[in-house]
Each structure stands twice: as structure tokens, then as C-alpha cells.
Amino acid sequence: MDKKQEAFLLELLNDFKIEAAEHHQAIVNGLIDLEKNQDPSGGQRLIETTFREIHSLKGASRAVNQIEIERLCQSMESIFHQAKQGLLNITSQHFDTLHQTTDILGVLLSEVESKEKSIGANVLSMMMKRLETLASGQVPKQSMDFPVPPPVSRNKQIIDEPVIPSDPVKKPGQQPKVSEVEVIGDFYVAEKPVSKDTVRISTSKLSTLLREAEEFISVKATLGYYIREIQKLQLQGNSPIVREMDQFHRSLSRMIDDLLLDIKTTLLYPFSTLLDIIPKIVRDLGKEYGKEINLTIQGGEIEIDRRILEDLKDPLIHLIRNSIDHGIESPKMRKEAGKSPTGILEISIRQESGRQVVLVIRDDGAGIDREKVLSAAIKLGIIQGDAAEKMTDSEVFALIFRSGISTSPFITDISGRGLGMAIVAEKVTNTGGTISISSVPGQGTTFTVNLPVTISNFRGILVQVNDHHFIVPTSFVERAVRIRSQEIRTVESRQIIILNEESIGLVRLGDVLGISSKLQKKADDRPMPVLIISVAHRRIGLMVEQVHGEQEGMIKDMGPQLLHVRNISGVTILGNGQIIPILNIPEFLETAAQVPAAQRIPETEDEIAGAGNHHRYVLVAEDSITLRSLLKNIIESAGYRVKTAVDGMEAFEFIKNEVFDLVVSDVEMPRLNGFDLTARIKSDKQIAETPVILVTALDSPDDRQRGMECGANAYIVKGSFEQSNLLETIHRLI
């Protein structure tokens, strides 16, 4: 086969995948609608349309030589052919088998280009025989469950045998089989059909274009910085008028903002691309738990950033699982409570404004048991017993988003471990959204998720502690206030402030990050800035030394070597080129809760003078400017003086001329690497006693051995790097 023919077949297969995904989703939707249908005439119409979709998928599969899919579709056609002729009444047993078949089809479609298949030939053969038996009007001798694994790229297990249940009758409330439920969130999801008047562009290309356009934000920030600097000079009479430059800055800012908005608009997708799979999930979970559920979905046409949709898939599925498992009662329990045996699950999307979308998931189940939530929180030590009595319902319900909190009496593969809701809150927060809960015992629970339409440009508040600067993301900041020392109260060894008759815990940024602060002495009554931080109904007051206003920029990750730096989510670059760490607020709140009041960092200058670290002098050798700045910031935050070198050769020149208490060095550097730098230091009698810490991505046993042989006192691998590990090692060595 020549290259031209290979390219044609590849293009044909790509077209098939898009077309097949549309047919597959239409078949799934048709089965669900047909199963709910009560109107005979409407039923015939649904049978006809679903029959056509199956037939079209069969023909498309034949064209690209997908024999397994073609044969499976042909077996499904047998049932619909008989039903269309009025010779067969499609029963619940037919529907169960047809839904199992669509699950298998979904996996086969996702693996059309894979040489390894998740579904074995034996399962396919038995499923086709079962379909033919049902089409003939006969009842199969045994009921069978066909566990459908996720695609083979994520799970190499091949399913080649069906499961024959020992008890074919499913009991309400029975714990589900792992093989059936674990993959509910992994079903094959169809893409939105491509209209005739659109151009198909890879989302990766659009994402790359967006990232490149977002780089202009730094251009805008840099220009603004220089305009402000010139204006300062102008006030001193040393600069000409800058009105023209200021006007250019305004025009450029508007052009950049419009460009970013237009590009982001191209990434908008309707919610229906996410919601299409939900009826199937609800149907399967309802069957699994013996619960009758009436699902309604509204607002699927509303558009939102595709990146947010992708991040929202798992949280949405978990909330639905939670409603079915914990919320909606069994038909028997609902009848005893005077309810309809069929539970209600509503999913609605509405656009609040041009920039906000609200997703609401509501059930009419048992509601949240306040006492069970409090009991779980007290048991984990999250709250004290006395404090529980004073908490409002909204504060209690917000505890569900804390890791470990669960009201389930037992653990299943669906729920009960207390991790799911914490993950939901984290994922929603990471998209720039918020989530809240309202619940009435016996009447149901409502989850409300507020989301941005697009992922906004990053904006944050620039704050300062001592000589160190950090960015607090604006999305977490409710307000900024100033407080005086007499307004701070102490309750159970914790400091609080009172705002609008509400008690809010107070922490100092320096205490949490281990930074010696230069706050004024307590005798000084000047008010201090406090940012009120909020994450999933958890609020805290963050005291800093100075607030320098809001900054706009891009979030830069710190690379795979520094994935585990606690409390830091990335860095941004200011207009003057300064690299500033961005606080990871959800993680920061967890850290703040674990800092005992007794371990407060010294505040006054007298206290700082006694702390001792600021007399210690550390040399950092690192060729990456980002990592060099980050290491400098981390070490300085612990009170040490720091000098940096761009490579090993410069570091060795520095240490020959100045006295350092410790050296922190990368290994892979130009001119002189970290191993050779360490060897030179240890071979020089005048500086041989200087401790050396190697911080590197090289993690092989041979590299570690070489580090020891050249005389390094510590060897820290960047892949598992944590800020506390480095600071603890430095403290131990000096």
C-alpha cells in the first residue's frame, strides 16, 4: 500500500470515528427515550429512528472494515426489525441487553485504531447469540452481565467471558459489582456533530493559539510598568509628556483583550456534549440500586469553555452518583414516607450573565442529615463538640467538602470513603467556580455550581511579607479590610476577628509559610491589611504587611521537577520582570489549619533579631532562572541570606571570595556541573567543611552514589521535592 492510499484510509477512518460517535449517541438516546415512552404511536416513531441509526452505523462500519461493530449492529437490527413489524414487544429484558450492547459498541468505537481490544471474541459471540434469541421471541436460559472495561489504553484486561449471576434477581440496596459500576464515568462519549458551515480545527491547535495570544498580557503589563516609571520621573521634572504613550497603552490593552475574548469564544461548547451521557448513567445506577428515577435536563444548549466542560465531567458524575446513592430513597422507603415511588433528579443550566453560568443538580430524596455530618466531622477532629452547636446549616453542609467526611454507613465502590466531595470542590474551584449546598430533611438536596463562561485571564492581589512577594488569586478574595491589634481576639488559642457579627479565623501569611515578619511592634496601633479568603464556604482572614494592588498576568508552571512545592500553584512575571510565586489557596488553608498558635513566627524586630537564621549565608547554584528565583525565595522565606550563581563555575568563584554557611546546587549545569563543584569544594581545605546539598532531577542509584562519592552532604530529587524537606535539611546541616 503506497503512502497516498494510507493517507486516504487514515482520513476515511477519522471521518468514520466522528460519524460513528454521532450514531452511537443517537442510539443510546433513542433507547432511553423508547424505554420511557408511554405513547404507542410515539414508540413506533422512536423504533424507526433508532433502527435507522443502527443501520447507518452498520453501513459505515462495513466501509472501513470494522467487522465486529458491523455484526453487532446487525444483531441489534434483528430486534428492531421484529418490533417495527409489530411481531415483538420490547421488554425490560430487551432493553437491558440492548444497553449492554451499546456499552460494548462504545468501547469498540474507542478502539478502532488500537491493535489490542478490551472485548474478547467470546463475549461478542455470546452477545450476538443473545440478541438473536431475544429477537426470535424466546427468553435466554440465563441472565448474563457483560462487564465493560474502559478502553485498553487504560486497562489491559480483556473481557472474554460474561458473568452469570448466582442470583438473577437484583435486591434493592444490594452492593453493586465493581466490574459494572467502576466504568460508568468512562463510557464512550460522542462529540457534537459538525455543521456544514464550520471548519474542523484541532482543539490542540486552538489551545496553542490561545496560549500564544495570552503571552501578550505580559506585554501589556510591561508597557504599563514603564509608563508608571516615566510618570514618576515626569513628576520630578525629568521627563517629557507621556500622554501619547499612555494612549497607545490603552489601545493596545483593548486590542489584546478583544483578541483573547474572540479566541476563547472559539473554544465554547454546548453543555449537551457533556450531558448526553448522563441519562445512560442514571438509568444504569437506578437499575443497580433498585431505584426508580425520573431524570429531567434543561439548558443543554448553553455554551461554556470546553476546558471547563472537560474538568466538570468527573464532578458532575460524582454529584449524580451521590444523589442516587445517598439522596433518593428506595421505592419502598419513599412509599412509607408518603412520596411517589419514583424519585426526581433534575439537572438545569442557566446563564446568569454574560460571564457566568449556573449548574443546578437537585433531587427530592432524604436530604442531608445534619447530625451525621457533625458526628463525622467531630470524629475526624475537624471541629470541636462545643463549636458544632453554634454552626448554621450552611456551615454544616459545607463540611461535606472536607476530605474524609462521609455519612454513608458503609464503603462501596461508588461512595463512602469521604474523598469524592472534597475532589468535587477542588475541581470546581480550579475552574474558577464555586459550589454550594442547600438541603431540607425529607425533601431533598440541591447542589448549585457557579462557573465562568471562559477561563479568565489570571488576576491576583500582590502582597508582601518582609522582603518577599506573593500573589493571592483574586477569585478567592472576598474583600480587603484593615484591622488594629485591639480588634484581634483569642479563642481556644486561635486568633479571630469579628466582621459583620461573624467570627473569622485570622492567620499571618508569614506564620503559615515560615517567614520572619517585620510587622510593627504591638505598641504601634496602625491598622494592618487583611484579605478575607473564601474557599467552598471556608473563610479565613489573611494578614499581610503590605498590599500592592491587583495584577494581571499568566500562570507559569514550575516544571515537573517542582510539582510538589507546598502552598504554591505556579509563578507569574510582573511588568518589571520579577518572578512572583502564586499561592495555592485551597492547600494554603489546609496548611494554615495545621499551624499551632505556639509555633508563631517572630513578629517584632527584637524577636527577629533573636531568631538567628538571618545571619546564615547560603549560596544557590542553578542555571534555570525560574528555579533559581524559586529556590532563592524559598530559602529567604526561612530567614536566610541568599546569593545566587548561574552555574557551578560562578558558584566556585563566589565561594573562594566569600564565606558561605551552605551551598545548594543543581547537578546539570554548563561549564561546571554540581558533582564537579562539590568535588572542588571538598578538595579545598579552606572551604571543605562547607555543607553541600545537591537538588537535581537525576534519581538513579548511580547518580546518588556519585553524589555521595564527591562529598555532598545531602541529595534531594526534584521529582519528589517539597519545600519543607529542603528547609529541614538546611536547618539540620547548619
N, C-alpha and C positions, 0 to 999 in steps of 0.2 A: 504494500500500500504506500503510495507516494505521499509527500508532505501536504500537498494540496488536498488530497482526499481525506487525510487525517484531520486537517483543519476544518473541513466541511462537516465531518462526522462529529467533531467536538462542538461546533456551533449548533448542530442539529440536537445534540444531547442537552446542551444548555437551554435551548428553546423548549425541549421536552420537559425539563425539570420545572420550568415556570408554568407551562400549560398543565402538567400533571398535578402540581400543587393546587391550582385553581379547581380542577376536577375533584381532587381528593377532599378539599374543604367543602365543596358543594355537596358531595356525597354524605359527609359527616353531618352537615346541617340538615340535609334532606331527611336522614334517618331520625334525627332528634325531633324535627317538626312532624314527621309522619307518626312517631311514637306518641306525641302529644295530641294529635289530631282526633277530633270527635265527630267531624262532619264527613259523611261518606263521599260526597262529591269532591270535597277538598282533598280527601285521601287519595282518590284516583288521580287527581292532578299532581300531587306530590309523588305518587308512584311513577307517573310518566316522566316527570322532570328528573327524578333520581335515576331512573332507568337509563335515560339519555346520557347522564353524566358518566355512569358506569360504562356504557357502550363507547363513549368518546374516549375515556381513559384506556379502554381495551385497545381501540384502534391506534391511539398514539403510542402505546407500549409496543405494539407489533411493529410499528415503523422503525423503532430504534432497537429492536431485538431484545426487549425485556420480557422474556417468555414467562417467568414466574408471575409477574404482575398481570400479564395478558390472561393466563389460565385462571388466576384467582378472580379476576373481573368476570370472566365467562361463567364461573360457578355462581357468582353473585347474580348474574343476569338470569339464571335459571329460576331463582325465587321470584324476581320481579316480573319475569315473563308470565309465570303462572298467576301471580297476583293481578297483573294487568288484564288477563283473560277472565278474571273472576273465579278461577279454579282453586285459589289458595287464599286463606285469610292469614295475614301476617300476625303472628302471636308474639308474646314477650320472649319466647324461646328463640324465635327467628331473629328478633331484634338483638338479643344478647350475642348470638353468633355473628350477625352482620356487623355489630360494633367491634367485636373481636377481630373480624376480618379487616375492618378499616384501620385498626391499630397495626396489624401486620403490614398492610399496604403502606402505612406511613413510614414504617422502618425500611421497607424495601425501597421506597422512593428516595429516602435519605441516603441510601447506599448504592445508588445506581452506578456510581463511579468507583466503588470500592470492590476490591478483589475478594475480600473476606466478608461474609454475610453473617448477620446475627441470627437469622431464622433458618433452621435446618430444613432439608428437603422432606423429612418425615412429617414435620409439623404442617408444612404446606400441603402435602398429600392428604393428610387426615382432615385438614380444614376443608379442602375441596370436596372430599367424600361426604363430610358432614353437611355442607351446603346442598349438595345434590340430594342427599337423603331428605332434608327438610323441604326441598323444592318438590319432591315427589309426594309430599303429604304424610310421610312416615315420621315417626319420632325416634331419634337415635337411642340406642340401648343405654348409653351412659352420658351423663353431662360431663363436659370437659372444660377445664380452664387452660387457656393458652397464654402463658406468661410472656409478655412482650418486653424485651430488654431495650435500653436505649441503643443508639447506633453503635456499631462495632468499634468506632474510634474511641469511645469512652468505656466500653465494656466488651472484652474479648470473648465473653461466654456465648456459646452458640446454643440456642434453644432448639432441641431436636426431638423433644418428647412433650406431649401435653400433660397436664396434671389432672388425674382422675380423683376427685374428692371422695373421701370415705363417707361423708355425709353430704348428699347433694342439696339438702335444704339449708339455706343460709339463715342462721338465727340472728334476730335483731341485736345489735350491740356487739356481735362477735368480732374479735380482733381480726383485722384484715391480713391477708397473706402478703408477706414482704414483696414477693415477686410480682404481685399485681399492682400494688399501690406506689411503690417507690418510684416508678417511672411516669407517674401521672403528669408531672411537670415537664416531661421530655418528649411528649408526642410531637409528631411532625406537624409543624405549623405552616400553613400556606401563606405565601406572600400576596400582597394586594395586586389584583390584576392590573396590567399596564395598559393604559388607554392609548388610542391611536394617535393622539396629538401630543404625546410626550416622547422624550428621548431617554433611553435607558442608560444611566451612568452609574458606575460602581460607587457604592457609598464610601469605600475607602478613598476614592479619588476626591469626593466631596469633602470628606473629613480632612484630607491633606490640604485641600484648598482653603478650608476654614482655618486650620492651624496657621497657614502662611499669612492669611489676612489678619489673624489675631496678633501677629507679630507687630503690626502697625500700631497697636496700643502702646507699646514701649516707645515708638517714635513720637507719638502724641505726648506721652509723659515726659520724655527727654526735652522736647521743644518747650513744654510748659515750664520745666525746671529752669532752663536757660533764660526764658523770658522773665521769670521772677528774679533771677540773679541780676539781670540787666536793670530791672526796675529798682532794685536796691541801690545799684550804682547811680541810677538817674536821680534818686533822692539825695545823693551826696554831691550832685552836680558834676559827675564824671562821665555821663553817658548821654548820647543824643536821644531824641524822642523815639519810642519803640511802638508807637501806635500801629504802624504798618505790620510789624512782626506779630503783634497781638491779634490783628485781624486775620492774618494768614493762619495763625494757630487755631482760631475759631473755625475758619473754613475747612482746614484740614481735619479737625476733630469731627465736624459734621459729615464730611465725606467718608471718613473711616467708620463712623457709627452706622451710616446708611449701608455701606458695603457689607459690614458684618451682619446687619439685620437681613439684608437680601440673601446672603449665603445661608444663614440659619433657616430662613424660610424654605429653602430648597430641601432641608432635612426634616420638614414636618410630615408626619404620617398620621392617618386617622386611627383612633383608638380601636377601631374594628379589627385592625391587623393583630392586636393583642387579644381582643375579646372573642374572636371566632372560635378559639379552642375551649373557652370556659363552659359552654353547655355540655360538652363531652365530659369534662372533668366533673362537673356537678352531677351529671347522670351516673357516672361510674361510682363516685363516692356515695351517692344516695343508695345505689344498689348494694354497695359493700356494707353499709351500716344499717340496711333495712329501714331507711328513712325516705319519706315521700317529700319531694321538694319542688316547688313551683318557682322557676327562675325567670326573672324579667331583667332585660338590659336596655338602657336608654342612653343616647348620646354618643353612640359609636362613631358617628361622622365627625366629631370634634377632633381637630388635629393638634399634635404635640410633637416636640422634638423626638426623632427616632431613638436617639441615645437615651433619653429619659424612658421611652417605652421599653427598651431592652433592659434597663435597670429595674423597671417596675414589674416585670413579669413574675419573678420569684416572690416579691412581697404580696402581689395580688393573689397568687395561687395559695400562699400560706394563709392569708386572711380568709379566703373562701374555705379552705380546709378547716380552719379554726371555727368558723361559723357552723359548719356541718358537724364537726366532731364535738365541740363544746356547747354550741349555741342551740341549734334546732334539736328538739326532743324527738324520741321515737313516736310513731303514731299512737301507741297505747298510752304513753305519758301525756301526749297532747290532748287526747280524748278525756283523760282523767282530769286535766286542768281546764276542761271546757273549751278547748281550741279545736280548730279544724285539724284532722289528721295530717293534712298536707302543710308542710312548713313553707314559709315565704323567704326567698333570698332575692334581694334587689340590688342591682349594680347600676348606678347612674353617673353620668359625666355631664358637667355643665361648665360653661365658660363664664367666669365671674367678671373678668375684664379682659382687655386686650392681651394682658401678660400673665394671667392666672387661670388655671383650670382646677376644678374641684371634682374629685372622685369620691363617691359615697358607696359604701358596702353596708347594707342593712339586713338584719334577719329578725324574725319575730319569735325567737327562741326563748330560752330560760333567763337570759340576761347574765350579768356578771355578779357573782356572789362576793360582796364587799368583804365579809369576814374571812373567806377563804384566801383572798388576796392578801389581806393584812396578816393572816396567820403565816402564810408562806414568806412574806417579807420580814416578819419578826424572827422567824426560824433561821433565815439567812443572815440576820444581823443588819439588814438594810435600814430598818427603823427600830426605835425603841417602843416598848409597850405603851408608855405614857403618851408619846407623841402620836400614836395611832388614833387615840380618841379625838384629837383635835383636827384630824385631816378631813378635808372635804371629799365628796365622792369623786370629783375630777382628779384630785391629787392621788386618791387611792387607785383609781383606774389607770393612772399614768404609771404606777408601779409595775404594771404588766409588761412595760417595755424594758424593764431591768432584767439583766441576764440572770437566769436561774428561777425566776418567778413562774410558777405554773399552778393552776387549780385542778389539774387532772389527777384523779386518784391513782392512775397507773400510766406507765410509759408504753406508747405504741410507736410504730414506725412513722406515724403521722404527727403525733404530738405528745406532750407530757414531759419533755426534757427542760422546758423553760428557756430555750435558746431562740426559738423561732420569732417571737415578737420582738426580742432585742435586735435581731438581724433585720426585721422589717423596718423598725425605727431608724436603724443605721443607714439602710439603703435609701429610704425616703429622704433622710437628712442629707445624704451625699448628693442627691439630685437637686438640692436647694429647696426641698419641700418640707412640709410639716404634717404630722398626723395627730389626731385627737380621737377620744372615745367618749361616747355617751351611752348609758345603759339604764334600763328600768327592769327590776326583777320581775320575771314572769311575762314581760312584754317584748324583750329583745335588746339587741345591741347594734349600735351604729358606729362605723369607723369612717372618719372624714379625713381625706388626704388632699392637702392643698399643694399644687405643683406649678412651677413656672412653665410657660409655653415653650420656651427655649432655654438652653443652658446659658445663663447670663455671663457677661464678662466679669472676671473676678474683681470684687471690691472689698476692701478691708480697712480697718482702723489701725493706723500706725501708732504703736505705744512704745514707751521707753521705761526700762528699769536699769538703774545705774548707767552704764555706757552702752547697754545692749538694747537693740530694737527688735520688735516682733510685730507681726500683722495678725490682728483678730478679724476673721471674716465677718463682714457686715451682716450677713444673713443670720448670724447667731446673736447679734446685739439688739436688745430691745430699746435701750436708751442709755444715755450717759448722764451721771449726776456727780455732784461734789459733796463730800461729807467732811465733818470735823471730828476730831478724836472723841469728843464727848457724846457723839451720836452712835458710837460703836458700843454694843453691849455684849456680854459674855454669857452664854447659856450652855451648860454641860461642857465646859472647856472649849466651846466653839464660839467664834465671834459672829455676830449678826448685826444687821441694820434693819430699821423699820421704814418701809416705803408704802404709802397709801394703806396703812394699818396692816401690812403684810410683812412677816418676818422673812428675811432673805439672808442666807449664809454668806459670809464675807471671807475671801481669801486674798492673799497678796501674791501677785504674779511671781515675785522673787522667791517666796516660800515654796511654791509648787515646783519651780524649775531649778531651785537650788542656787539662786543668785543673791549675792550680798547686796542689799539695797542701800540707797543713800537717802531714804526718806528723812524728812526733818525730824528733829528731836520732838518728843511728846509735848514739851513745854510750848512748842510752836503751834499755834491754833489755826494755821492756814488750812483751808479746805483742800482735800485730795481728790483727784478724779477716780471715779469708779464706773466701770462698764457693767450693766446688768445683762448677763448672758443667759440665754434660754435654749434648752435642747429637750424636745419631747416632754414638755411640762416640767422639766427640772430647771430651776433658776438659781443663779448664784451671782453675787457681786464680786467683780474682779478689780482689785485696787492696783493701780499702777502709779508711777511717778509723774509721767507726762503723757498727754495725748496730742499727737501731731496732725490729727485730721484724717480724712478718708483718702485712700489711694486706689487707683485703678491700675490693673496690670494683668499679667499672665501668670498662671501657676506653673512652675517648673518642677518636675520630679527630681529626686536626688540620685536617680540611677539604682540599679539592682544591688549595688554594694551597700546602700544605706536605707534599705526598706524598713528596718526595724528601729529607727530613731524615735523614741517615745515622745509623744506630745507634739510632734512636728509632721505636717502633712506634705510639705513641699517648701519651695522658696519662690520669691518674686524679686524682680530687679527694679529699683527705683529709678527715677529720671536721672539721678546723678551717678548711676551705675552701681550703687550699693546693693549687695545681696542680703535680703531680709528673710528669716525663717517665718513660715506661716503656721500658726498654732492649729493643731488638730483638736478642736473644741470638745467633741464627744469623749475623746480619750483623755483630754486635759481634765474634764470634770471627774472622771474616774480616778485619776491621779490625785486630784485635789481632795477627794473624799478619803484617801488613804494617808494623807499627811497629818500626823498627830500635831496638835497645837503646841506640844512641848518641843517639837523639832523646828520651831520657827527660826528662820534665818535672821541674823542680827540686823537691826534696822538703823540704829543711830551710828554716827561716825565713831563714837567711842567704842561701840560694840564691834564695828567693822575692824577697828584697829586691833582688837583682840582676837579676831578670827584667824589671822595668820597666813592664809593662803596667798594674799596679795603680795607677799614678799617672795613667793616662789616664782621662778622664771622658767618657762617651758618653750622649747624650740619645736616647731612643726614643719616637717619637710614633706611637701605634696605638690605634684606638678599640675593637678587639676585645680583650676581657680575656684570652682564651686565647692569641691571637697575641702580645699584649703581654707576657704572662708567659713565653711560649716564647722570644721574641727576647731578653728580659732574661736568661733562663737561659743561652742560647747565648753571648751576649756576655760575661756574667760568667764563664762557664766558661773563657774565654780569658784571664782575669785583669784585665779592665777593670772600672772602677766604672761603674754604670749608674743613670740616673734615668729614670723613665717619665712620659709625658704622655698624657692620654686623647684629645686631639685637637690640631690644629695651633695653635689659639688658646692653649691652655695651654702648649704647647711654646714658642711665641714669647715668652710671658711669662717662662718659666723662663730662656730663653737671654739675655734682656735683663738678668737679675739675677744670673746665674751664668756662670762660664766653662766652656765645654764644648770638648773637642777634636774632636768629631764629632757629627753628627746623623743618625740613622736614622729615616726617616719613611715611613708609608703614604701613599697618594695620596688615596683616597676616605675622607674624614673629615668629621664635622659641623663647623660654624662656620668652620673654615679648613682647606682641603684641602692636600695635600702640595705641589702645584705653587705655590700662593699662599704657603705657608710658606717654601718655598725662595726665591721671588722677594723676599719681605720680608727674609730673612736676607742675601741677596746685595746688596740695595739699601742696607743699613745699614753704613756704613763701619767701625763698631766691631766688627762680627761677620761682615763679608763674607768673611773668609778661612776661616771655619769650613767644613770639608768637609761635604757633604750627600749621603747615599745614599738613593735612593728605592727602597723594596721594595714592589712592587704587583702586582696581578693583571692590570693593563692592559698588554697586549703588542702593541698595534697600532703600526705605524710612526709614525703621527701622535702617539700618546702619548709614544713615545720621543723624538721630535723636540721636543715641548713640554717634556719633562723637561730636555733639553739647553738649550733656549732660556731657561728660567727659572733656569739656573745650576747644576743638580745635577751633582755630580762623578761619580756612578755611578747606574745604573738597573738594578735586578735584578728579574726577573719571578718572581713566586711560583710559577707553574706549573712552572718548571724550577729552583726554589730548592734549593740544597744548603748545608748548614751551612758547609762548607769554603770555598765561594765568598764568602759574606758575611764570614767572618773574614779571608780573604785580602785582600778589598777594603778592609776596615777597616785592616788592618796596612799596606797599601800607601799609604793616604791619610794616616795619622798616624804 
